[in-house]
Amino acid sequence: MPAERLMPNEESTDLVELTRSIVDKELRPGIAGVEARSEFPRQVFRTLGRAGLMSLPYPEQYGGGGQPYEIYLQALEEIASASASVGVGVSVHALSCFGLFTAGTDEQKDRWLPDMLSGDLLGAYCLSEAHAGSDPAAMRTRAVRDGDEYVINGAKAWTTHGGEADFYKVMARTSDDGGRGISCFLVPADTPGLTADSPEHKMGLRGSTTATMLFDDVRIPVERRLGDEGQGLPIALAGLDSGRLGIAAVATGLAQEALDVAVQYAKQRESFGKAIIEHQGLGFLLADMSAAVESARATYLAAARRKDAGLPFSRQASIAKLVCTDNAMKVTTDAVQVLGGAGYTTDFPVERFMREAKVMQIFEGTNQIQRLVISRDLAR
Ligand SMILES: Cc1cc2nc3c(=O)[nH]c(=O)nc-3n(C[C@H](O)[C@H](O)[C@H](O)COP(=O)(O)OP(=O)(O)OC[C@H]3O[C@@H](n4cnc5c(N)ncnc54)[C@H](O)[C@@H]3O)c2cc1C
């Protein structure tokens, strides 16, 4: 059963329904095979891009969909209900365009943003390093100025779309001044010296390629720096506030799908002469799952509405990421329980959902780091 949404107007209802019909046709049928084979479904991103679904939150002036986050996130949720990997990919693409949109000059935006939002290109976001995940200010990848160019050397770990993307938003050190010594660059994938290491072998989300990007004397013109030297970390972290809302919506879509599969199964499976959903012990488990999904959605929507209204939303974005991903972990784990032994096999998708939910508590800032953001804001 699709999520029951209260959209602000008819146009947004149509957009979410259109998104659902596209993913039902183009994505849902093949996704189990894609995940089982660890394939990267590049063509799906082109299909979504041509339908305008890769650029929803960006202004129409640059080829975006001009949608508020309240709407974009609900469309994203529908994509993620069919495939968490693709949902994460759409969110990461939006994140990789964010630096140019917020910190780029008008000239930089006019020049590159329309292509990045056209739907044909795919972006990636390079912040983490092997020794610098939760603490990105410890990064070592360096960009050294050489005349009109920067020369980048180092390795950016865990890059979603690593080796598949067309452009990389890269944070690299331009001075030794800790978090103030980092700058942000937009690096095209075909720049000489930029290569991808072998993809990681992951517990789940296998349809989303993750790889370390290696920078070996990668030369890029100074005009590809976004913002001033030293502004890279604030640009990266501001992007993460919005990115965390994306992950919150993806986790909610995943949880909704797990709930739907569990309810359908519980209506058909019988024990002791009746459908298992009729046993109060199991019906209440499903009720708790439903409460977790609906409250997750309400939490990310509350944060999105603050963002859309131009209000500070960093704490609310962290709360949404924390609540939605923890709830997705609980709901997907309980979905396995509802299906009993069948839930523990690959004959049903719920074991995959459970593996996919786990990573959402880890990336875009672990849920411990979300608590850090929330508690620091409270202490202010
Ligand atoms: C599938 C996947 C895709 C990813 N995609 C991207 C991407 O596209 N771009 C990108 O830049 N990164 C990406 N990442 C990296 C991700 O953001 C990091 O893995 C994450 O930030 C955690 O960093 P870490 O793995 O180094 O863990 P660590 O920082 O080593 O943390 C280990 C543990 O210590 C805890 N911890 C650390 N510091 C504190 C603290 N101060 N207080 C309490 N607990 C703490 C953490 O919560 C965690 O439980 C991806 C990761 C994965 C797994």
The ligand as a Tripos MOL2 file, in Angstrom:
@<TRIPOS>MOLECULE
LIG
   53    58     1     0     0
SMALL
NO_CHARGES

@<TRIPOS>ATOM
      1 C1         28.3480    2.7210    1.9060 C.3       1 LIG1
      2 C2         29.0140    3.9940    2.3050 C.ar      1 LIG1
      3 C3         28.9420    5.1010    1.4610 C.ar      1 LIG1
      4 C4         29.5840    6.2830    1.8080 C.ar      1 LIG1
      5 N1         29.5670    7.3360    0.9330 N.ar      1 LIG1
      6 C5         30.3150    8.4360    1.1870 C.ar      1 LIG1
      7 C6         30.4440    9.4840    0.2150 C.ar      1 LIG1
      8 O1         29.8280    9.4470   -0.8600 O.2       1 LIG1
      9 N2         31.2670   10.5130    0.4810 N.ar      1 LIG1
     10 C7         31.9640   10.6040    1.6470 C.ar      1 LIG1
     11 O2         32.6940   11.5740    1.8220 O.2       1 LIG1
     12 N3         31.8630    9.6290    2.5970 N.ar      1 LIG1
     13 C8         31.0710    8.5570    2.3890 C.ar      1 LIG1
     14 N4         30.9890    7.5490    3.3260 N.ar      1 LIG1
     15 C9         31.7770    7.6390    4.5510 C.3       1 LIG1
     16 C10        30.9300    7.8310    5.8020 C.3       1 LIG1
     17 O3         30.4080    9.1270    5.8370 O.3       1 LIG1
     18 C11        31.8140    7.4700    7.0050 C.3       1 LIG1
     19 O4         31.9630    6.0780    7.0070 O.3       1 LIG1
     20 C12        31.2120    7.9560    8.3140 C.3       1 LIG1
     21 O5         31.2470    9.3540    8.3920 O.3       1 LIG1
     22 C13        31.9470    7.3700    9.5210 C.3       1 LIG1
     23 O6         33.3270    7.5180    9.3990 O.3       1 LIG1
     24 P1         34.2670    6.2490    9.6660 P.3       1 LIG1
     25 O7         33.7470    5.1180    8.8540 O.co2     1 LIG1
     26 O8         35.6740    6.6670    9.4390 O.co2     1 LIG1
     27 O9         34.0390    5.8840   11.1680 O.3       1 LIG1
     28 P2         34.8480    6.4910   12.4180 P.3       1 LIG1
     29 O10        34.8670    7.9840   12.3270 O.co2     1 LIG1
     30 O11        36.1460    5.7830   12.5410 O.co2     1 LIG1
     31 O12        33.9030    6.0840   13.6210 O.3       1 LIG1
     32 C14        33.9360    4.7760   14.1960 C.3       1 LIG1
     33 C15        32.9240    4.7480   15.3370 C.3       1 LIG1
     34 O13        33.2800    5.7280   16.3290 O.3       1 LIG1
     35 C16        32.1730    6.5890   16.5590 C.3       1 LIG1
     36 N5         32.6720    7.9420   16.8460 N.ar      1 LIG1
     37 C17        33.6400    8.6410   16.1860 C.ar      1 LIG1
     38 N6         33.7920    9.8490   16.7470 N.ar      1 LIG1
     39 C18        32.9080    9.9290   17.7740 C.ar      1 LIG1
     40 C19        32.5760   10.9380   18.7320 C.ar      1 LIG1
     41 N7         33.1550   12.1310   18.7370 N.pl3     1 LIG1
     42 N8         31.6130   10.6480   19.6600 N.ar      1 LIG1
     43 C20        30.9910    9.4390   19.6650 C.ar      1 LIG1
     44 N9         31.2600    8.4530   18.7680 N.ar      1 LIG1
     45 C21        32.1990    8.7020   17.8480 C.ar      1 LIG1
     46 C22        31.3740    6.5660   15.2710 C.3       1 LIG1
     47 O14        30.0280    6.9440   15.4900 O.3       1 LIG1
     48 C23        31.5010    5.1070   14.8610 C.3       1 LIG1
     49 O15        30.5550    4.3370   15.5590 O.3       1 LIG1
     50 C24        30.3090    6.3690    3.0280 C.ar      1 LIG1
     51 C25        30.3520    5.2630    3.8790 C.ar      1 LIG1
     52 C26        29.7220    4.0900    3.5400 C.ar      1 LIG1
     53 C27        29.8150    2.9030    4.4680 C.3       1 LIG1
@<TRIPOS>BOND
     1     1     2 1
     2     2     3 ar
     3     2    52 ar
     4     3     4 ar
     5     4     5 ar
     6     4    50 ar
     7     5     6 ar
     8     6     7 ar
     9     6    13 1
    10     7     8 2
    11     7     9 ar
    12     9    10 ar
    13    10    11 2
    14    10    12 ar
    15    12    13 ar
    16    13    14 ar
    17    14    15 1
    18    14    50 ar
    19    15    16 1
    20    16    17 1
    21    16    18 1
    22    18    19 1
    23    18    20 1
    24    20    21 1
    25    20    22 1
    26    22    23 1
    27    23    24 1
    28    24    25 2
    29    24    26 1
    30    24    27 1
    31    27    28 1
    32    28    29 2
    33    28    30 1
    34    28    31 1
    35    31    32 1
    36    32    33 1
    37    33    34 1
    38    33    48 1
    39    34    35 1
    40    35    36 1
    41    35    46 1
    42    36    37 ar
    43    36    45 ar
    44    37    38 ar
    45    38    39 ar
    46    39    40 ar
    47    39    45 ar
    48    40    41 1
    49    40    42 ar
    50    42    43 ar
    51    43    44 ar
    52    44    45 ar
    53    46    47 1
    54    46    48 1
    55    48    49 1
    56    50    51 ar
    57    51    52 ar
    58    52    53 1
@<TRIPOS>SUBSTRUCTURE
     1 LIG1         1 GROUP 0 **** ****
